[in-house]
Amino acid sequence: MKPIVVGLLGITHPHASARVRALREIENVEVVAAADTDPRLGYFAEKYDVELRDIDGVLDDERINAVMIHSKSKDMVPHALRALAAGKSVVVEKPGGGTVEDLLQLAEAERGVPSTQVVQVGYNVRLAESITRAKQLIDDGAIGEVVTVSARGAAMVGEHTTEHLNQPADMGGVLWILGCHMLDSLVHMFGAPESVNARVHKSTRLSDEKSREDSASVLLNYPDMSATFSFDGHDKLEWFESSRIFVYGTRGMLEIGILPQRLRVYLDEPAAGLAAGWTEWTESHFTPPFARTESNKFSELPELENISNFRTEMRGWVNSMRTGAPNVAPVSDALSVARIVDACYRSSNNNGGMANIVEPTLIEVP
């Protein structure tokens, strides 16, 4: 079993600790070092028993063959390019960069490295068992031809005011940094749309124009189905607790919940081992809460308690490195998500007019 030795570039995103914990559950995997210019690195290193190093100290270590990147969005791709040049596999925290151009650079860099170097983006909501089961039912034709999809996502109330959601170099706010998860799940299940019509606005009673609140209503235009996505930044429930995807087909329907994971299936007739009528599956209600209640001293956002999707994500990354298994969250999908969000902002600036999902030529990496 190939040893996997991991270092971190950037630790101020709360997902950093979740991935460290998930990786350490996997046989013959070590997480040994972390680098960040943020003074909170010392606390993180002590809490999670990793060595403090600078970037060169991580990248020059020949024993380290994989790197996780949890920096500010604008620094994600520069870090990733250096890690790839040093021969490391990488996981880049979602959305994978600050702009579409960043994702284009990452995609171009991926094309230039050996297949043994796995470049994965940190989209793991798509790996929820509820979504995995639903996608299999769709792919198997259990609900017939999909004709309509309706999705909803939300951010925790007040999250849009945090430093994390207000980085000037990011192309957008909470729709880009957090709404991307549900859009990625739709891309994972149905592919990218051809265009969007969108309105992205601020709730003037709740925040001013300086905030990056990004409440959004989006039409995702596919050639043969209707899809909608709504998103806001004022949810009082747990993260993803109110997130839903409804899928309506010619022979049945699906209702997908993210936290706790739920799947309700209606079939006109038996299919895929399920009886006609309603079948419901719910993850145990006694799962850990999404976030820890204790204060987080390396990020302004809470650390995560429920890391079930991170376990699936990290096992996928390790398995791809060890066996060449398919990438569970490829750069190509992250690039599609970036293009969708960019099109949402362009459409909204045009009073909701149609904005094509532009696919420019991959740019050269300097």
Secondary structure, DSSP 8 states (H G I E B T S, - for coil): ---EEEEEE---STHHHHHHHHHTTSTTEEEEEEE-SSTTHHHHHHHTT-EEE-HHHHHT-TT--EEEE-S-HHHHHHHHHHHHHTT-EEEE-TTSSSSHHHHHHHHHHHHTS-TTS-EEE---GGGSHHHHHHHHHHHTTTT-SEEEEEEEEEEETTGGGSGGG--TTSS-SHHHHTTHHHHHHHHHHH---SEEEEEEE--TTT--TTS---EEEEEEE-SS-EEEEEEEEEE-SSTTTT-EEEEEESSEEEEEETTTTEEEEEESS-BTTB-SEEEEEE--TTS--SB-SS--SS-SS--BS--HHHHHHHHHHHHHHHH----SSBHHHHHHHHHHHHHHHHHHHTTT--EE----------
